[in-house]
Amino acid sequence: MKNLKEQTEAKIAAGRLAKPEFMKGVDDVINEAKAFEQGKNAIKVGQKAPTFELPNPVGQLISLDALLEKVLL
């Protein structure tokens, strides 16, 4: 009896033969997820963070720029 990994690999191989275009799309999504997980698009040390707003504990939006102004004064 095959283990789960072997069964999964066999299903993937069968899918590649039966629907190569579909499996290409699946591979693209998986590769994109791996790149995201590895921080491919993360800002680097020394780079400026993009501007954004998030709610504070009472629900008011506060921007990164506003917080930095308070800290740098």
mmCIF file of the N, C-alpha and C atoms, coordinates in Angstrom:
data_MODEL
# 
_entry.id   MODEL 
# 
loop_
_atom_site.group_PDB 
_atom_site.id 
_atom_site.type_symbol 
_atom_site.label_atom_id 
_atom_site.label_alt_id 
_atom_site.label_comp_id 
_atom_site.label_asym_id 
_atom_site.label_entity_id 
_atom_site.label_seq_id 
_atom_site.pdbx_PDB_ins_code 
_atom_site.Cartn_x 
_atom_site.Cartn_y 
_atom_site.Cartn_z 
_atom_site.occupancy 
_atom_site.B_iso_or_equiv 
_atom_site.pdbx_formal_charge 
_atom_site.auth_seq_id 
_atom_site.auth_comp_id 
_atom_site.auth_asym_id 
_atom_site.auth_atom_id 
_atom_site.pdbx_PDB_model_num 
ATOM 1   N N  . MET A 1 1  ? 0.839   -1.183 0.000   1.00 0.00 ? 1  MET A N  1 
ATOM 2   C CA . MET A 1 1  ? 0.000   0.000  0.000   1.00 0.00 ? 1  MET A CA 1 
ATOM 3   C C  . MET A 1 1  ? 0.887   1.249  0.000   1.00 0.00 ? 1  MET A C  1 
ATOM 4   N N  . LYS A 1 2  ? 0.517   2.212  -0.827  1.00 0.00 ? 2  LYS A N  1 
ATOM 5   C CA . LYS A 1 2  ? 1.268   3.459  -0.921  1.00 0.00 ? 2  LYS A CA 1 
ATOM 6   C C  . LYS A 1 2  ? 0.934   4.372  0.241   1.00 0.00 ? 2  LYS A C  1 
ATOM 7   N N  . ASN A 1 3  ? 1.937   5.147  0.659   1.00 0.00 ? 3  ASN A N  1 
ATOM 8   C CA . ASN A 1 3  ? 1.661   6.136  1.705   1.00 0.00 ? 3  ASN A CA 1 
ATOM 9   C C  . ASN A 1 3  ? 0.970   7.354  1.068   1.00 0.00 ? 3  ASN A C  1 
ATOM 10  N N  . LEU A 1 4  ? 0.562   8.298  1.891   1.00 0.00 ? 4  LEU A N  1 
ATOM 11  C CA . LEU A 1 4  ? -0.199  9.448  1.415   1.00 0.00 ? 4  LEU A CA 1 
ATOM 12  C C  . LEU A 1 4  ? 0.606   10.273 0.409   1.00 0.00 ? 4  LEU A C  1 
ATOM 13  N N  . LYS A 1 5  ? 1.890   10.465 0.664   1.00 0.00 ? 5  LYS A N  1 
ATOM 14  C CA . LYS A 1 5  ? 2.716   11.247 -0.261  1.00 0.00 ? 5  LYS A CA 1 
ATOM 15  C C  . LYS A 1 5  ? 2.765   10.576 -1.633  1.00 0.00 ? 5  LYS A C  1 
ATOM 16  N N  . GLU A 1 6  ? 2.958   9.278  -1.651  1.00 0.00 ? 6  GLU A N  1 
ATOM 17  C CA . GLU A 1 6  ? 3.010   8.548  -2.920  1.00 0.00 ? 6  GLU A CA 1 
ATOM 18  C C  . GLU A 1 6  ? 1.672   8.608  -3.651  1.00 0.00 ? 6  GLU A C  1 
ATOM 19  N N  . GLN A 1 7  ? 0.586   8.497  -2.910  1.00 0.00 ? 7  GLN A N  1 
ATOM 20  C CA . GLN A 1 7  ? -0.747  8.583  -3.513  1.00 0.00 ? 7  GLN A CA 1 
ATOM 21  C C  . GLN A 1 7  ? -0.974  9.971  -4.117  1.00 0.00 ? 7  GLN A C  1 
ATOM 22  N N  . THR A 1 8  ? -0.563  11.000 -3.382  1.00 0.00 ? 8  THR A N  1 
ATOM 23  C CA . THR A 1 8  ? -0.731  12.377 -3.856  1.00 0.00 ? 8  THR A CA 1 
ATOM 24  C C  . THR A 1 8  ? 0.103   12.605 -5.117  1.00 0.00 ? 8  THR A C  1 
ATOM 25  N N  . GLU A 1 9  ? 1.341   12.155 -5.105  1.00 0.00 ? 9  GLU A N  1 
ATOM 26  C CA . GLU A 1 9  ? 2.208   12.320 -6.273  1.00 0.00 ? 9  GLU A CA 1 
ATOM 27  C C  . GLU A 1 9  ? 1.650   11.583 -7.488  1.00 0.00 ? 9  GLU A C  1 
ATOM 28  N N  . ALA A 1 10 ? 1.062   10.417 -7.271  1.00 0.00 ? 10 ALA A N  1 
ATOM 29  C CA . ALA A 1 10 ? 0.457   9.662  -8.377  1.00 0.00 ? 10 ALA A CA 1 
ATOM 30  C C  . ALA A 1 10 ? -0.737  10.417 -8.956  1.00 0.00 ? 10 ALA A C  1 
ATOM 31  N N  . LYS A 1 11 ? -1.559  11.007 -8.094  1.00 0.00 ? 11 LYS A N  1 
ATOM 32  C CA . LYS A 1 11 ? -2.715  11.797 -8.562  1.00 0.00 ? 11 LYS A CA 1 
ATOM 33  C C  . LYS A 1 11 ? -2.249  13.014 -9.347  1.00 0.00 ? 11 LYS A C  1 
ATOM 34  N N  . ILE A 1 12 ? -1.205  13.659 -8.869  1.00 0.00 ? 12 ILE A N  1 
ATOM 35  C CA . ILE A 1 12 ? -0.679  14.838 -9.562  1.00 0.00 ? 12 ILE A CA 1 
ATOM 36  C C  . ILE A 1 12 ? -0.136  14.438 -10.935 1.00 0.00 ? 12 ILE A C  1 
ATOM 37  N N  . ALA A 1 13 ? 0.598   13.345 -10.989 1.00 0.00 ? 13 ALA A N  1 
ATOM 38  C CA . ALA A 1 13 ? 1.145   12.872 -12.261 1.00 0.00 ? 13 ALA A CA 1 
ATOM 39  C C  . ALA A 1 13 ? 0.017   12.546 -13.239 1.00 0.00 ? 13 ALA A C  1 
ATOM 40  N N  . ALA A 1 14 ? -1.035  11.914 -12.758 1.00 0.00 ? 14 ALA A N  1 
ATOM 41  C CA . ALA A 1 14 ? -2.180  11.597 -13.621 1.00 0.00 ? 14 ALA A CA 1 
ATOM 42  C C  . ALA A 1 14 ? -2.852  12.881 -14.094 1.00 0.00 ? 14 ALA A C  1 
ATOM 43  N N  . GLY A 1 15 ? -2.967  13.845 -13.212 1.00 0.00 ? 15 GLY A N  1 
ATOM 44  C CA . GLY A 1 15 ? -3.557  15.130 -13.589 1.00 0.00 ? 15 GLY A CA 1 
ATOM 45  C C  . GLY A 1 15 ? -2.735  15.844 -14.640 1.00 0.00 ? 15 GLY A C  1 
ATOM 46  N N  . ARG A 1 16 ? -1.413  15.767 -14.520 1.00 0.00 ? 16 ARG A N  1 
ATOM 47  C CA . ARG A 1 16 ? -0.538  16.406 -15.508 1.00 0.00 ? 16 ARG A CA 1 
ATOM 48  C C  . ARG A 1 16 ? -0.739  15.809 -16.894 1.00 0.00 ? 16 ARG A C  1 
ATOM 49  N N  . LEU A 1 17 ? -0.939  14.508 -16.944 1.00 0.00 ? 17 LEU A N  1 
ATOM 50  C CA . LEU A 1 17 ? -1.171  13.852 -18.233 1.00 0.00 ? 17 LEU A CA 1 
ATOM 51  C C  . LEU A 1 17 ? -2.547  14.185 -18.795 1.00 0.00 ? 17 LEU A C  1 
ATOM 52  N N  . ALA A 1 18 ? -3.561  14.186 -17.932 1.00 0.00 ? 18 ALA A N  1 
ATOM 53  C CA . ALA A 1 18 ? -4.935  14.390 -18.384 1.00 0.00 ? 18 ALA A CA 1 
ATOM 54  C C  . ALA A 1 18 ? -5.242  15.855 -18.696 1.00 0.00 ? 18 ALA A C  1 
ATOM 55  N N  . LYS A 1 19 ? -4.717  16.762 -17.886 1.00 0.00 ? 19 LYS A N  1 
ATOM 56  C CA . LYS A 1 19 ? -5.051  18.184 -18.045 1.00 0.00 ? 19 LYS A CA 1 
ATOM 57  C C  . LYS A 1 19 ? -3.805  19.051 -17.828 1.00 0.00 ? 19 LYS A C  1 
ATOM 58  N N  . PRO A 1 20 ? -2.895  19.043 -18.778 1.00 0.00 ? 20 PRO A N  1 
ATOM 59  C CA . PRO A 1 20 ? -1.646  19.785 -18.591 1.00 0.00 ? 20 PRO A CA 1 
ATOM 60  C C  . PRO A 1 20 ? -1.847  21.295 -18.414 1.00 0.00 ? 20 PRO A C  1 
ATOM 61  N N  . GLU A 1 21 ? -2.798  21.882 -19.131 1.00 0.00 ? 21 GLU A N  1 
ATOM 62  C CA . GLU A 1 21 ? -3.045  23.330 -19.001 1.00 0.00 ? 21 GLU A CA 1 
ATOM 63  C C  . GLU A 1 21 ? -3.518  23.666 -17.589 1.00 0.00 ? 21 GLU A C  1 
ATOM 64  N N  . PHE A 1 22 ? -4.428  22.866 -17.064 1.00 0.00 ? 22 PHE A N  1 
ATOM 65  C CA . PHE A 1 22 ? -4.941  23.089 -15.710 1.00 0.00 ? 22 PHE A CA 1 
ATOM 66  C C  . PHE A 1 22 ? -3.809  22.962 -14.689 1.00 0.00 ? 22 PHE A C  1 
ATOM 67  N N  . MET A 1 23 ? -2.993  21.926 -14.837 1.00 0.00 ? 23 MET A N  1 
ATOM 68  C CA . MET A 1 23 ? -1.910  21.698 -13.884 1.00 0.00 ? 23 MET A CA 1 
ATOM 69  C C  . MET A 1 23 ? -0.854  22.801 -13.970 1.00 0.00 ? 23 MET A C  1 
ATOM 70  N N  . LYS A 1 24 ? -0.673  23.396 -15.153 1.00 0.00 ? 24 LYS A N  1 
ATOM 71  C CA . LYS A 1 24 ? 0.238   24.541 -15.279 1.00 0.00 ? 24 LYS A CA 1 
ATOM 72  C C  . LYS A 1 24 ? -0.269  25.680 -14.406 1.00 0.00 ? 24 LYS A C  1 
ATOM 73  N N  . GLY A 1 25 ? -1.585  25.905 -14.419 1.00 0.00 ? 25 GLY A N  1 
ATOM 74  C CA . GLY A 1 25 ? -2.175  26.937 -13.562 1.00 0.00 ? 25 GLY A CA 1 
ATOM 75  C C  . GLY A 1 25 ? -1.979  26.622 -12.088 1.00 0.00 ? 25 GLY A C  1 
ATOM 76  N N  . VAL A 1 26 ? -2.138  25.365 -11.723 1.00 0.00 ? 26 VAL A N  1 
ATOM 77  C CA . VAL A 1 26 ? -1.937  24.941 -10.330 1.00 0.00 ? 26 VAL A CA 1 
ATOM 78  C C  . VAL A 1 26 ? -0.482  25.176 -9.926  1.00 0.00 ? 26 VAL A C  1 
ATOM 79  N N  . ASP A 1 27 ? 0.442   24.807 -10.793 1.00 0.00 ? 27 ASP A N  1 
ATOM 80  C CA . ASP A 1 27 ? 1.863   25.023 -10.509 1.00 0.00 ? 27 ASP A CA 1 
ATOM 81  C C  . ASP A 1 27 ? 2.168   26.511 -10.324 1.00 0.00 ? 27 ASP A C  1 
ATOM 82  N N  . ASP A 1 28 ? 1.569   27.353 -11.164 1.00 0.00 ? 28 ASP A N  1 
ATOM 83  C CA . ASP A 1 28 ? 1.793   28.797 -11.049 1.00 0.00 ? 28 ASP A CA 1 
ATOM 84  C C  . ASP A 1 28 ? 1.306   29.325 -9.703  1.00 0.00 ? 28 ASP A C  1 
ATOM 85  N N  . VAL A 1 29 ? 0.139   28.882 -9.269  1.00 0.00 ? 29 VAL A N  1 
ATOM 86  C CA . VAL A 1 29 ? -0.409  29.320 -7.980  1.00 0.00 ? 29 VAL A CA 1 
ATOM 87  C C  . VAL A 1 29 ? 0.487   28.842 -6.829  1.00 0.00 ? 29 VAL A C  1 
ATOM 88  N N  . ILE A 1 30 ? 0.929   27.603 -6.901  1.00 0.00 ? 30 ILE A N  1 
ATOM 89  C CA . ILE A 1 30 ? 1.801   27.060 -5.855  1.00 0.00 ? 30 ILE A CA 1 
ATOM 90  C C  . ILE A 1 30 ? 3.119   27.830 -5.804  1.00 0.00 ? 30 ILE A C  1 
ATOM 91  N N  . ASN A 1 31 ? 3.707   28.106 -6.959  1.00 0.00 ? 31 ASN A N  1 
ATOM 92  C CA . ASN A 1 31 ? 4.968   28.856 -6.995  1.00 0.00 ? 31 ASN A CA 1 
ATOM 93  C C  . ASN A 1 31 ? 4.795   30.269 -6.466  1.00 0.00 ? 31 ASN A C  1 
ATOM 94  N N  . GLU A 1 32 ? 3.675   30.896 -6.790  1.00 0.00 ? 32 GLU A N  1 
ATOM 95  C CA . GLU A 1 32 ? 3.400   32.237 -6.280  1.00 0.00 ? 32 GLU A CA 1 
ATOM 96  C C  . GLU A 1 32 ? 3.256   32.218 -4.757  1.00 0.00 ? 32 GLU A C  1 
ATOM 97  N N  . ALA A 1 33 ? 2.574   31.208 -4.230  1.00 0.00 ? 33 ALA A N  1 
ATOM 98  C CA . ALA A 1 33 ? 2.402   31.090 -2.777  1.00 0.00 ? 33 ALA A CA 1 
ATOM 99  C C  . ALA A 1 33 ? 3.749   30.858 -2.091  1.00 0.00 ? 33 ALA A C  1 
ATOM 100 N N  . LYS A 1 34 ? 4.597   30.033 -2.679  1.00 0.00 ? 34 LYS A N  1 
ATOM 101 C CA . LYS A 1 34 ? 5.922   29.783 -2.103  1.00 0.00 ? 34 LYS A CA 1 
ATOM 102 C C  . LYS A 1 34 ? 6.761   31.061 -2.091  1.00 0.00 ? 34 LYS A C  1 
ATOM 103 N N  . ALA A 1 35 ? 6.705   31.822 -3.188  1.00 0.00 ? 35 ALA A N  1 
ATOM 104 C CA . ALA A 1 35 ? 7.465   33.073 -3.266  1.00 0.00 ? 35 ALA A CA 1 
ATOM 105 C C  . ALA A 1 35 ? 6.978   34.058 -2.204  1.00 0.00 ? 35 ALA A C  1 
ATOM 106 N N  . PHE A 1 36 ? 5.663   34.127 -2.021  1.00 0.00 ? 36 PHE A N  1 
ATOM 107 C CA . PHE A 1 36 ? 5.103   35.005 -0.991  1.00 0.00 ? 36 PHE A CA 1 
ATOM 108 C C  . PHE A 1 36 ? 5.573   34.566 0.389   1.00 0.00 ? 36 PHE A C  1 
ATOM 109 N N  . GLU A 1 37 ? 5.509   33.271 0.642   1.00 0.00 ? 37 GLU A N  1 
ATOM 110 C CA . GLU A 1 37 ? 5.903   32.728 1.942   1.00 0.00 ? 37 GLU A CA 1 
ATOM 111 C C  . GLU A 1 37 ? 7.370   33.025 2.244   1.00 0.00 ? 37 GLU A C  1 
ATOM 112 N N  . GLN A 1 38 ? 8.187   33.041 1.219   1.00 0.00 ? 38 GLN A N  1 
ATOM 113 C CA . GLN A 1 38 ? 9.614   33.286 1.392   1.00 0.00 ? 38 GLN A CA 1 
ATOM 114 C C  . GLN A 1 38 ? 9.954   34.774 1.403   1.00 0.00 ? 38 GLN A C  1 
ATOM 115 N N  . GLY A 1 39 ? 8.934   35.634 1.296   1.00 0.00 ? 39 GLY A N  1 
ATOM 116 C CA . GLY A 1 39 ? 9.153   37.069 1.391   1.00 0.00 ? 39 GLY A CA 1 
ATOM 117 C C  . GLY A 1 39 ? 9.728   37.708 0.143   1.00 0.00 ? 39 GLY A C  1 
ATOM 118 N N  . LYS A 1 40 ? 9.425   37.135 -1.015  1.00 0.00 ? 40 LYS A N  1 
ATOM 119 C CA . LYS A 1 40 ? 9.982   37.644 -2.271  1.00 0.00 ? 40 LYS A CA 1 
ATOM 120 C C  . LYS A 1 40 ? 9.706   39.135 -2.452  1.00 0.00 ? 40 LYS A C  1 
ATOM 121 N N  . ASN A 1 41 ? 8.513   39.590 -2.096  1.00 0.00 ? 41 ASN A N  1 
ATOM 122 C CA . ASN A 1 41 ? 8.149   40.989 -2.303  1.00 0.00 ? 41 ASN A CA 1 
ATOM 123 C C  . ASN A 1 41 ? 8.257   41.831 -1.035  1.00 0.00 ? 41 ASN A C  1 
ATOM 124 N N  . ALA A 1 42 ? 8.855   41.286 0.002   1.00 0.00 ? 42 ALA A N  1 
ATOM 125 C CA . ALA A 1 42 ? 8.992   42.025 1.259   1.00 0.00 ? 42 ALA A CA 1 
ATOM 126 C C  . ALA A 1 42 ? 9.965   43.181 1.083   1.00 0.00 ? 42 ALA A C  1 
ATOM 127 N N  . ILE A 1 43 ? 9.720   44.249 1.832   1.00 0.00 ? 43 ILE A N  1 
ATOM 128 C CA . ILE A 1 43 ? 10.672  45.355 1.765   1.00 0.00 ? 43 ILE A CA 1 
ATOM 129 C C  . ILE A 1 43 ? 11.974  44.930 2.422   1.00 0.00 ? 43 ILE A C  1 
ATOM 130 N N  . LYS A 1 44 ? 13.048  45.499 1.957   1.00 0.00 ? 44 LYS A N  1 
ATOM 131 C CA . LYS A 1 44 ? 14.373  45.158 2.461   1.00 0.00 ? 44 LYS A CA 1 
ATOM 132 C C  . LYS A 1 44 ? 14.775  46.122 3.575   1.00 0.00 ? 44 LYS A C  1 
ATOM 133 N N  . VAL A 1 45 ? 15.739  45.716 4.372   1.00 0.00 ? 45 VAL A N  1 
ATOM 134 C CA . VAL A 1 45 ? 16.256  46.567 5.437   1.00 0.00 ? 45 VAL A CA 1 
ATOM 135 C C  . VAL A 1 45 ? 16.746  47.863 4.806   1.00 0.00 ? 45 VAL A C  1 
ATOM 136 N N  . GLY A 1 46 ? 16.303  48.982 5.368   1.00 0.00 ? 46 GLY A N  1 
ATOM 137 C CA . GLY A 1 46 ? 16.702  50.289 4.869   1.00 0.00 ? 46 GLY A CA 1 
ATOM 138 C C  . GLY A 1 46 ? 15.741  50.890 3.866   1.00 0.00 ? 46 GLY A C  1 
ATOM 139 N N  . GLN A 1 47 ? 14.833  50.065 3.299   1.00 0.00 ? 47 GLN A N  1 
ATOM 140 C CA . GLN A 1 47 ? 13.839  50.601 2.375   1.00 0.00 ? 47 GLN A CA 1 
ATOM 141 C C  . GLN A 1 47 ? 12.717  51.263 3.158   1.00 0.00 ? 47 GLN A C  1 
ATOM 142 N N  . LYS A 1 48 ? 12.088  52.257 2.545   1.00 0.00 ? 48 LYS A N  1 
ATOM 143 C CA . LYS A 1 48 ? 10.965  52.942 3.169   1.00 0.00 ? 48 LYS A CA 1 
ATOM 144 C C  . LYS A 1 48 ? 9.704   52.077 3.031   1.00 0.00 ? 48 LYS A C  1 
ATOM 145 N N  . ALA A 1 49 ? 8.985   51.946 4.132   1.00 0.00 ? 49 ALA A N  1 
ATOM 146 C CA . ALA A 1 49 ? 7.728   51.186 4.118   1.00 0.00 ? 49 ALA A CA 1 
ATOM 147 C C  . ALA A 1 49 ? 6.669   51.965 3.347   1.00 0.00 ? 49 ALA A C  1 
ATOM 148 N N  . PRO A 1 50 ? 5.784   51.284 2.640   1.00 0.00 ? 50 PRO A N  1 
ATOM 149 C CA . PRO A 1 50 ? 4.713   51.991 1.943   1.00 0.00 ? 50 PRO A CA 1 
ATOM 150 C C  . PRO A 1 50 ? 3.744   52.604 2.955   1.00 0.00 ? 50 PRO A C  1 
ATOM 151 N N  . THR A 1 51 ? 3.084   53.673 2.542   1.00 0.00 ? 51 THR A N  1 
ATOM 152 C CA . THR A 1 51 ? 2.111   54.317 3.413   1.00 0.00 ? 51 THR A CA 1 
ATOM 153 C C  . THR A 1 51 ? 0.877   53.425 3.533   1.00 0.00 ? 51 THR A C  1 
ATOM 154 N N  . PHE A 1 52 ? 0.329   53.333 4.736   1.00 0.00 ? 52 PHE A N  1 
ATOM 155 C CA . PHE A 1 52 ? -0.894  52.561 4.954   1.00 0.00 ? 52 PHE A CA 1 
ATOM 156 C C  . PHE A 1 52 ? -1.601  53.102 6.187   1.00 0.00 ? 52 PHE A C  1 
ATOM 157 N N  . GLU A 1 53 ? -2.869  52.729 6.316   1.00 0.00 ? 53 GLU A N  1 
ATOM 158 C CA . GLU A 1 53 ? -3.676  53.098 7.486   1.00 0.00 ? 53 GLU A CA 1 
ATOM 159 C C  . GLU A 1 53 ? -4.271  51.836 8.092   1.00 0.00 ? 53 GLU A C  1 
ATOM 160 N N  . LEU A 1 54 ? -4.331  51.820 9.412   1.00 0.00 ? 54 LEU A N  1 
ATOM 161 C CA . LEU A 1 54 ? -4.966  50.728 10.145  1.00 0.00 ? 54 LEU A CA 1 
ATOM 162 C C  . LEU A 1 54 ? -5.784  51.326 11.282  1.00 0.00 ? 54 LEU A C  1 
ATOM 163 N N  . PRO A 1 55 ? -6.821  50.612 11.727  1.00 0.00 ? 55 PRO A N  1 
ATOM 164 C CA . PRO A 1 55 ? -7.599  51.136 12.850  1.00 0.00 ? 55 PRO A CA 1 
ATOM 165 C C  . PRO A 1 55 ? -6.823  50.984 14.159  1.00 0.00 ? 55 PRO A C  1 
ATOM 166 N N  . ASN A 1 56 ? -6.975  51.990 15.032  1.00 0.00 ? 56 ASN A N  1 
ATOM 167 C CA . ASN A 1 56 ? -6.381  51.897 16.368  1.00 0.00 ? 56 ASN A CA 1 
ATOM 168 C C  . ASN A 1 56 ? -7.353  51.138 17.277  1.00 0.00 ? 56 ASN A C  1 
ATOM 169 N N  . PRO A 1 57 ? -7.062  50.970 18.552  1.00 0.00 ? 57 PRO A N  1 
ATOM 170 C CA . PRO A 1 57 ? -7.931  50.183 19.433  1.00 0.00 ? 57 PRO A CA 1 
ATOM 171 C C  . PRO A 1 57 ? -9.381  50.687 19.535  1.00 0.00 ? 57 PRO A C  1 
ATOM 172 N N  . VAL A 1 58 ? -9.614  51.974 19.225  1.00 0.00 ? 58 VAL A N  1 
ATOM 173 C CA . VAL A 1 58 ? -10.995 52.497 19.287  1.00 0.00 ? 58 VAL A CA 1 
ATOM 174 C C  . VAL A 1 58 ? -11.615 52.624 17.902  1.00 0.00 ? 58 VAL A C  1 
ATOM 175 N N  . GLY A 1 59 ? -10.949 52.079 16.888  1.00 0.00 ? 59 GLY A N  1 
ATOM 176 C CA . GLY A 1 59 ? -11.532 52.027 15.551  1.00 0.00 ? 59 GLY A CA 1 
ATOM 177 C C  . GLY A 1 59 ? -11.206 53.200 14.649  1.00 0.00 ? 59 GLY A C  1 
ATOM 178 N N  . GLN A 1 60 ? -10.452 54.178 15.129  1.00 0.00 ? 60 GLN A N  1 
ATOM 179 C CA . GLN A 1 60 ? -10.072 55.313 14.286  1.00 0.00 ? 60 GLN A CA 1 
ATOM 180 C C  . GLN A 1 60 ? -8.887  54.919 13.408  1.00 0.00 ? 60 GLN A C  1 
ATOM 181 N N  . LEU A 1 61 ? -8.950  55.340 12.137  1.00 0.00 ? 61 LEU A N  1 
ATOM 182 C CA . LEU A 1 61 ? -7.840  55.030 11.244  1.00 0.00 ? 61 LEU A CA 1 
ATOM 183 C C  . LEU A 1 61 ? -6.648  55.917 11.574  1.00 0.00 ? 61 LEU A C  1 
ATOM 184 N N  . ILE A 1 62 ? -5.493  55.305 11.597  1.00 0.00 ? 62 ILE A N  1 
ATOM 185 C CA . ILE A 1 62 ? -4.256  56.051 11.833  1.00 0.00 ? 62 ILE A CA 1 
ATOM 186 C C  . ILE A 1 62 ? -3.239  55.595 10.797  1.00 0.00 ? 62 ILE A C  1 
ATOM 187 N N  . SER A 1 63 ? -2.532  56.544 10.233  1.00 0.00 ? 63 SER A N  1 
ATOM 188 C CA . SER A 1 63 ? -1.575  56.214 9.172   1.00 0.00 ? 63 SER A CA 1 
ATOM 189 C C  . SER A 1 63 ? -0.176  56.012 9.744   1.00 0.00 ? 63 SER A C  1 
ATOM 190 N N  . LEU A 1 64 ? 0.622   55.302 9.001   1.00 0.00 ? 64 LEU A N  1 
ATOM 191 C CA . LEU A 1 64 ? 2.015   55.117 9.382   1.00 0.00 ? 64 LEU A CA 1 
ATOM 192 C C  . LEU A 1 64 ? 2.705   56.477 9.445   1.00 0.00 ? 64 LEU A C  1 
ATOM 193 N N  . ASP A 1 65 ? 2.426   57.337 8.466   1.00 0.00 ? 65 ASP A N  1 
ATOM 194 C CA . ASP A 1 65 ? 3.045   58.663 8.445   1.00 0.00 ? 65 ASP A CA 1 
ATOM 195 C C  . ASP A 1 65 ? 2.720   59.456 9.718   1.00 0.00 ? 65 ASP A C  1 
ATOM 196 N N  . ALA A 1 66 ? 1.464   59.389 10.180  1.00 0.00 ? 66 ALA A N  1 
ATOM 197 C CA . ALA A 1 66 ? 1.080   60.113 11.401  1.00 0.00 ? 66 ALA A CA 1 
ATOM 198 C C  . ALA A 1 66 ? 1.836   59.576 12.620  1.00 0.00 ? 66 ALA A C  1 
ATOM 199 N N  . LEU A 1 67 ? 1.992   58.284 12.698  1.00 0.00 ? 67 LEU A N  1 
ATOM 200 C CA . LEU A 1 67 ? 2.746   57.694 13.813  1.00 0.00 ? 67 LEU A CA 1 
ATOM 201 C C  . LEU A 1 67 ? 4.215   58.109 13.763  1.00 0.00 ? 67 LEU A C  1 
ATOM 202 N N  . LEU A 1 68 ? 4.784   58.109 12.573  1.00 0.00 ? 68 LEU A N  1 
ATOM 203 C CA . LEU A 1 68 ? 6.189   58.499 12.450  1.00 0.00 ? 68 LEU A CA 1 
ATOM 204 C C  . LEU A 1 68 ? 6.402   59.963 12.805  1.00 0.00 ? 68 LEU A C  1 
ATOM 205 N N  . GLU A 1 69 ? 5.444   60.818 12.455  1.00 0.00 ? 69 GLU A N  1 
ATOM 206 C CA . GLU A 1 69 ? 5.558   62.232 12.827  1.00 0.00 ? 69 GLU A CA 1 
ATOM 207 C C  . GLU A 1 69 ? 5.616   62.386 14.352  1.00 0.00 ? 69 GLU A C  1 
ATOM 208 N N  . LYS A 1 70 ? 4.785   61.632 15.063  1.00 0.00 ? 70 LYS A N  1 
ATOM 209 C CA . LYS A 1 70 ? 4.775   61.714 16.533  1.00 0.00 ? 70 LYS A CA 1 
ATOM 210 C C  . LYS A 1 70 ? 6.114   61.249 17.113  1.00 0.00 ? 70 LYS A C  1 
ATOM 211 N N  . VAL A 1 71 ? 6.665   60.206 16.553  1.00 0.00 ? 71 VAL A N  1 
ATOM 212 C CA . VAL A 1 71 ? 7.908   59.622 17.072  1.00 0.00 ? 71 VAL A CA 1 
ATOM 213 C C  . VAL A 1 71 ? 9.094   60.527 16.768  1.00 0.00 ? 71 VAL A C  1 
ATOM 214 N N  . LEU A 1 72 ? 9.082   61.137 15.601  1.00 0.00 ? 72 LEU A N  1 
ATOM 215 C CA . LEU A 1 72 ? 10.231  61.924 15.174  1.00 0.00 ? 72 LEU A CA 1 
ATOM 216 C C  . LEU A 1 72 ? 10.227  63.347 15.695  1.00 0.00 ? 72 LEU A C  1 
ATOM 217 N N  . LEU A 1 73 ? 9.161   63.772 16.372  1.00 0.00 ? 73 LEU A N  1 
ATOM 218 C CA . LEU A 1 73 ? 9.116   65.128 16.923  1.00 0.00 ? 73 LEU A CA 1 
ATOM 219 C C  . LEU A 1 73 ? 9.886   65.256 18.198  1.00 0.00 ? 73 LEU A C  1 
# 
